Every structure is written in C-alpha cells, then in structure tokens.
Amino acid sequence: MLVDNHNRRINYLRLAVTDRCNLRCNYCMPSEGIDFAKNDKLFTLEELARLASILVSQGIDKIRITGGEPFVRKNLMELLRRLVELKGLNEISVTTNATLIGPHIDELKQLGIKNINVSLDAINRDTFERITRRDQYDTVHNNMLRLITEGFNVRINFIALDGQNTQDILPILELSKHFDVAVRFLEEMPFNGGSRSFDTISWDYKRILAYIKEAHPEYYQLESPSTSTSINYKIPGFKGTFGVIPSFSRTFCGTCNRLRISATGDVITCLYGKPKMNLRDILRGENSEERVKEHILSAIGSRAKTGFEAQQENRSFFKSSMTSIGG
C-alpha cells in the first residue's frame, strides 16, 4: 500500500501515454502547439506496461489513461490489452477528446473498459470550433453519443471558460436529462503554455452552481466517495447527474489519492507542483523494478499538503501546457 506523508492512501494513477493532441484548445496550448517530446524521450508501450505492473504491485488499483489525447498514440490498444491482464488492477478508464476513439469502441467494450471521460467544452458547433481551433464537432458528438448508447459509463468534462462557453452550461446539462451521463463542470486552471496566468477566476464552482440553480432550483446533492474530486448533484426527472470540480479552488486536497506520471516519465504528486523526479532512465537501467519502487515511495513521502502549498513552491509551472503534464 502506498501512503503519503499526510496519511493519504495513493491508489489511483493517471498515466499519460503521449503529450501530443490533435486539437489546439486555446486554454491548453498556443495555436502553434508546443515543443512535443521526441519519441526517444517517451516511454515505449512495453515500458508503460512494465511501469503499470510495478505500481499495481505497490497498491495502485485504478489507472486512468490520459494524454495529450491518448488515441493519438499508435497501438494504444496493445497497452490496454496488457493492463486488463494485471491482477490487482480493479479499474481502467480513459480520458479522451473523442475524435479518434470511434474505431476502438467495440474492442474497448470487449476488454471491459467502460469508464470513459469525454473532454467537451461546448455543445454549440461554433463555440466548439472556436475553442478547439479544429473542425471535429461532428466526429466528437457522434462518438460521444455512440459511447452513451452502447452502455459506456460516460462522464463529460466541461471547463467553464469566462467569455467563451458559459452560455453552453445549461444546454450541455440537458444531455443529463435525456441520457444516463454525468456532466461535470470544471473550474479553469492557469495552464496554457505560458500564454496566460491568473490568481482568480470568474467562474468558480460556486458561481457555476448558482447559475444552474437559477434554471433548476430543485437540484440536490448526492453522496460521493471521499476521494472524489467532484461534488455531485441530481436534478429530479433527469436520467443522469451533474457535478462541479473545484480544480482551481482545490477543496478536495485533503483526500487526494492520485499520482500522475507523464508520458516522458515525470512523477507529479500534485497538479500544481513541479515534478518530483523522472523515472524514464531509471526504468531503462539496471535493477529497474526495485529502483522505481524506491523512487515512488520517496515521491509520495514528500507530497505537498494542498495544491496551494504546491503552487507556492512552483510559480513557474503554470508556463507548462496541460497536455505535457497529463492533463
């Protein structure tokens, strides 16, 4: 079992398989993109499988595959086939922008990988294309609806962007009226490849809730797991649910059970903190399994108590793009 220096059990790994993305969302990276990692700096699929196996042996029982956009990674399904064979791994999930998942939906179902988070920041076509800078609206929405209707556990992650998409909050919430999905509204975070930083946000989770309450005053709060990052709600008569994720307000740090490893091997114990170390060369060296275990124990043994504490130690980190840190 992995337990950090604040007595929080760490059992959830967010494992990035690439830093590349086929969209150019304006809150994530500049229009020209970023300096993506060279192939030799990325974990191979074999190394990702080995790393996952090591961490599962230490007590990780939930792995979420992230990017960038995970399905940009060639042969990603090979890794997922390996992961489903790991004893002790109880849950595998994927976060995707749903542009490339279509050809893999049948196999994902066969493998039993049913938990899919779809990053979708607009239900309106023009707003979607303005934010993503790409013409992928139909593909995303068709794939999302297919996932929903074919029985996947779909959670839609919508980042509330001041002046860009807040007019879509209520329309996208309507999806939870007609479908058994969870629509989650996230606070904006100050990661954008150095093009923007801020100390406050206009649309925090309280404002989002107040805005929804004006249209649906009857919603009520649901009970959520103690480690949940979302505060979840139900509107009477709706098939699905909605939630808010205080990613900037950071109200959930006290029960954080997460560890992030980037596609290049950086170990990140807090999204607001700088990497603790890099495992890539360690995994490629001698006695790699024992050395990886030692470094993981060292990393979680010196975690910041909160995201605010981590931020104080890491003012320059907001110059990073979310796609490079497993966002």
Residue pairs with C-beta under 8 A, 6 or more apart in sequence:
1 9
1 11
1 58
1 59
2 9
2 10
2 11
2 58
2 59
2 60
2 259
2 296
2 297
2 300
3 9
3 10
3 300
4 10
4 269
4 300
4 301
4 303
5 300
5 301
5 302
5 303
6 303
6 305
8 254
8 255
8 256
8 257
8 303
9 59
9 257
10 59
10 60
10 257
10 258
10 259
10 300
11 59
11 60
11 61
11 62
11 257
12 60
12 61
12 62
12 63
12 64
12 227
12 257
12 258
12 259
13 52
13 55
13 60
13 62
13 63
13 64
13 258
13 259
13 260
13 261
14 63
14 64
14 66
14 258
14 259
14 260
14 261
14 326
15 48
15 51
15 52
15 63
15 64
15 65
15 66
15 261
15 326
16 66
16 67
16 68
16 260
16 261
16 262
16 263
16 325
16 326
17 43
17 45
17 48
17 65
17 66
17 67
17 68
17 70
17 73
17 76
17 79
17 263
18 42
18 67
18 68
18 69
18 70
18 72
18 73
18 263
19 34
19 36
19 37
19 42
19 67
19 68
19 262
19 263
19 264
19 323
19 324
20 36
20 67
20 68
20 69
20 72
20 73
20 323
21 28
21 29
21 67
21 68
21 69
21 72
21 97
21 323
22 69
22 72
22 97
22 99
22 100
22 134
22 136
23 69
23 97
23 99
23 132
23 133
23 134
23 136
24 30
24 31
24 33
24 132
24 133
24 134
25 121
25 131
25 132
25 133
26 130
26 131
26 133
26 164
26 192
27 131
27 159
27 161
27 188
27 191
27 192
27 196
28 191
28 192
28 193
28 321
28 322
28 323
28 327
29 192
29 193
29 321
29 322
29 323
30 192
30 193
30 195
31 133
34 193
34 321
34 323
34 324
37 263
37 264
37 324
41 264
41 280
42 263
42 264
43 51
43 263
43 264
43 265
43 280
43 283
45 73
45 75
45 76
45 78
45 79
45 82
47 280
47 283
47 284
48 79
49 79
49 82
49 83
50 283
50 288
50 289
51 261
51 279
51 283
51 292
52 60
52 63
52 82
52 83
52 86
52 89
53 86
54 289
54 292
54 293
54 296
55 259
55 296
56 63
56 86
56 87
56 88
56 89
57 88
57 293
58 293
58 296
58 297
60 89
60 259
61 88
61 89
61 90
61 91
62 89
62 90
62 91
62 92
62 93
63 83
63 89
63 91
63 92
63 93
64 92
64 93
64 94
64 95
64 117
65 76
65 79
65 80
65 92
65 93
65 94
65 95
66 94
66 95
66 326
66 327
67 73
67 95
67 96
67 263
67 323
67 326
68 263
68 323
69 96
69 97
69 99
69 100
70 76
70 94
70 95
70 96
71 96
71 99
71 100
71 101
71 104
72 100
76 104
77 104
77 107
80 92
80 108
80 111
80 113
81 111
83 89
83 92
84 92
84 111
84 112
84 113
91 115
92 113
92 115
93 113
93 115
93 116
93 117
94 101
94 108
94 113
94 115
94 116
94 117
95 116
95 117
95 119
95 157
96 116
96 117
96 118
96 119
97 118
97 119
97 120
97 132
97 136
97 140
98 118
98 119
98 120
98 139
98 140
98 143
98 144
98 147
99 136
99 139
99 140
99 143
101 108
101 116
101 143
101 147
102 139
102 142
102 143
102 146
105 143
105 146
105 147
105 150
105 152
108 114
108 116
108 152
109 150
109 151
109 152
114 151
114 152
114 153
115 152
115 153
115 155
116 147
116 152
116 153
116 154
116 155
117 154
117 155
117 156
117 157
118 140
118 144
118 147
118 154
118 155
118 156
118 157
119 157
120 128
120 140
120 144
120 156
120 157
120 158
120 172
121 127
121 128
121 131
121 132
121 158
121 159
121 161
121 164
121 165
121 168
122 128
122 130
122 131
122 165
122 168
122 172
123 168
123 171
123 172
123 174
123 175
124 167
124 168
124 171
125 137
127 164
127 165
127 167
127 168
128 136
128 137
128 140
129 135
129 137
130 164
131 161
131 164
131 165
144 154
144 156
147 154
148 154
148 179
148 180
148 181
149 179
154 179
154 181
154 182
155 181
155 182
155 183
155 184
156 172
156 175
156 181
156 182
156 183
156 184
157 184
157 186
157 245
158 165
158 168
158 169
158 172
158 183
158 184
158 185
158 186
159 165
159 185
159 186
159 187
159 188
160 166
160 169
160 185
160 186
160 187
160 188
160 203
160 208
161 188
161 203
162 188
162 201
162 202
162 203
166 203
166 211
169 185
169 208
169 211
169 212
170 211
170 212
170 215
172 183
173 183
173 212
173 216
173 235
173 242
175 181
175 183
175 240
176 182
176 183
176 235
176 238
176 239
176 240
176 241
176 242
177 235
177 237
177 238
177 239
177 240
178 239
179 239
179 240
180 239
180 240
181 239
181 240
182 230
182 232
182 240
182 241
182 242
182 243
183 240
183 241
183 242
183 243
184 230
184 242
184 243
184 244
184 245
185 205
185 208
185 242
185 243
185 244
185 245
186 244
186 245
186 247
187 201
187 203
187 204
187 205
187 208
187 244
187 245
187 246
187 247
187 248
187 249
188 201
188 203
188 248
189 247
189 248
189 271
189 322
190 196
190 197
190 198
190 248
190 318
191 318
191 320
191 321
191 322
191 325
191 327
192 321
192 322
193 319
193 320
193 321
194 318
194 319
194 320
197 318
201 248
204 246
204 248
204 249
205 231
205 244
205 245
205 246
205 249
205 251
208 244
209 233
209 244
212 219
212 242
213 219
216 235
218 235
218 236
219 233
219 234
219 235
219 236
219 242
220 233
220 234
220 236
221 231
221 232
221 233
222 232
222 233
222 234
222 241
224 230
224 231
224 232
224 243
226 255
227 255
227 256
227 257
228 252
229 245
229 246
229 247
229 252
230 243
230 244
230 245
231 243
231 244
231 245
231 246
232 241
232 242
232 243
233 241
233 242
233 243
233 244
234 241
234 242
235 242
246 252
247 271
250 272
250 306
250 307
250 308
253 305
253 306
253 307
254 306
256 270
259 267
259 268
259 269
259 296
259 299
259 300
260 267
260 268
260 269
260 271
260 325
260 326
261 267
261 268
261 279
261 326
262 268
262 275
262 324
262 325
262 326
263 326
264 278
264 280
265 278
265 279
265 280
265 281
265 283
266 275
266 277
266 278
266 325
267 275
267 276
267 277
267 278
267 279
267 295
267 296
267 299
268 274
268 275
268 276
268 325
268 326
269 276
269 299
269 300
269 302
269 303
269 304
270 303
270 304
270 307
270 310
271 307
271 325
271 327
272 304
272 307
272 308
272 310
272 311
272 314
272 317
273 304
273 307
273 310
273 311
273 313
273 314
273 317
274 313
274 314
274 316
274 317
276 298
276 299
276 302
277 295
277 298
277 299
279 292
279 295
282 288
282 291
282 292
282 295
283 292
285 291
304 310
304 313
311 317
321 327
